[in-house]
Amino acid sequence: MQALKDRILSEGKVLPGNILKIDGFLNHQLDISLLCQIGREFARRFSGRRIDKILTIEASGIAVACIAAQYFGNLPVVFAKKAKSGNLDAQSLLQSEIYSYTYKKPVMLTVSKDWLRPGERVLVIDDFLANGEALRGCIDLLGQAGAELAGVGIAVEKGFQGGGDRLRSAGIDVQSLAIVQSLEGGIIRFREEQ
């Protein structure tokens, strides 16, 4: 998606550790106009499929998923929590442990069984995809619930970390709107469209 790539190039900053800082428009301060374009593009890419619900991960995926949901007929959005809430009963939970490279420690993704049901077709949407660990956890939660993965929509994929390619090799439809191929030398380079 060219508008997203243009913003990444104009405002993105490359930090040590292969970190792409784009918090001025995607995951701290939000550019609602750009998020609406992202939502419309996800709806275009996944049109014609039965999708019952959208699943994302707190916190940064929530804005992208909620705005995208409007373009899917105001679908419900469920977000996996990274910390167990005191108001959730352990017997009513779906849980999947992942390693968070953001927090540099294992975290437990948690969703109430009330919100993911057998037979539902669920689209996973998130702001970033790096090594695929968070998505692995989401897919595990869907499997525990007996729900079906309808596809994965990602705003920005760090292609050089391989997560998206591994998921695609496993037969998962991953639609990334901008795939960053390299951040070497502090220069943002995108993967060529295929």
Residue pairs with C-beta under 8 A, 6 or more apart in sequence:
1 37
1 38
1 41
1 177
1 178
3 34
3 37
4 34
4 37
4 38
4 155
4 156
4 177
4 178
5 178
5 190
7 22
7 25
7 31
7 34
8 20
8 22
8 156
8 178
8 180
8 188
9 188
11 22
11 24
11 25
12 20
12 21
12 22
12 188
13 20
13 21
13 22
14 20
14 21
14 183
14 186
14 187
14 188
15 21
18 158
18 160
18 161
18 183
20 156
20 158
20 180
20 183
20 188
22 156
23 29
24 31
25 31
25 34
26 34
26 35
26 60
26 64
26 127
26 155
26 156
27 60
27 63
27 127
27 128
30 63
32 67
35 63
35 64
35 67
36 67
38 64
38 67
38 68
38 155
38 177
39 64
39 67
39 68
39 69
39 70
39 71
40 71
41 177
42 68
42 71
42 72
42 123
42 125
42 153
42 175
42 177
43 68
43 71
43 72
45 153
45 175
46 72
46 123
46 150
46 151
46 153
46 175
49 121
49 150
49 151
50 121
50 150
51 72
51 75
51 121
51 122
51 123
51 150
51 151
52 75
52 120
52 121
52 122
53 75
53 76
53 77
53 78
53 115
53 116
53 120
53 121
53 122
53 123
53 147
54 65
54 68
54 69
54 72
54 75
54 76
54 77
54 78
54 122
54 123
54 124
54 125
55 65
55 77
55 78
55 79
55 80
55 111
55 116
55 122
55 123
55 124
55 125
55 138
55 141
55 142
56 62
56 64
56 65
56 77
56 78
56 79
56 80
56 124
56 125
56 126
57 79
57 80
57 82
57 109
57 126
57 134
57 137
57 138
58 79
58 80
58 81
58 82
60 126
60 127
60 128
61 79
61 125
61 126
61 127
62 77
62 79
63 127
64 125
64 126
64 127
64 155
65 77
65 79
65 125
65 126
66 77
68 125
68 153
69 75
69 76
69 77
72 123
75 123
76 115
78 111
78 115
78 116
78 122
79 111
80 96
80 109
80 110
80 111
80 137
80 138
80 141
81 88
81 109
81 110
81 111
82 100
82 103
82 107
82 108
82 109
82 110
83 107
83 108
83 110
84 93
84 108
84 110
85 110
88 110
88 112
92 112
92 113
92 114
93 110
93 111
93 112
93 113
94 110
94 111
94 112
94 113
94 116
94 141
94 144
94 145
95 108
95 109
95 110
95 141
96 108
96 109
96 136
96 137
96 138
96 140
96 141
96 144
97 106
97 107
97 108
97 109
97 137
98 106
98 107
98 109
98 133
98 134
98 136
98 137
99 105
99 106
99 107
99 133
100 106
100 107
100 133
100 134
101 130
101 131
101 133
109 134
109 137
109 138
109 141
111 141
111 145
113 145
116 122
116 141
116 142
116 145
116 147
117 145
117 146
117 147
118 145
118 146
118 147
119 146
119 147
119 148
120 145
120 147
120 148
121 147
121 148
121 149
121 150
122 142
122 147
122 148
122 149
122 150
123 150
123 151
123 152
123 153
124 135
124 138
124 139
124 142
124 149
124 151
124 152
124 153
125 152
125 153
125 154
126 134
126 135
126 152
126 153
126 154
126 155
127 154
127 155
127 156
128 154
128 155
128 156
128 157
128 158
129 135
129 152
129 154
129 156
129 157
129 158
129 163
129 164
129 174
129 176
130 157
130 158
130 161
130 163
131 161
131 162
131 163
132 162
132 163
132 164
132 166
132 167
133 163
135 152
135 163
135 167
139 149
139 172
142 148
142 149
149 172
151 172
151 173
151 174
151 175
152 167
152 172
152 173
152 174
152 175
153 175
153 177
154 164
154 174
154 175
154 176
154 177
155 176
155 177
155 178
156 176
156 177
156 178
156 180
157 163
157 164
157 174
157 176
157 178
157 179
157 180
158 180
158 183
159 165
159 176
159 179
159 180
159 181
159 191
160 180
160 181
160 182
160 183
164 174
164 176
164 179
167 174
168 174
178 190
179 190
179 191
180 188
180 189
180 190
180 191
181 189
181 190
181 191
182 188
182 189
183 189
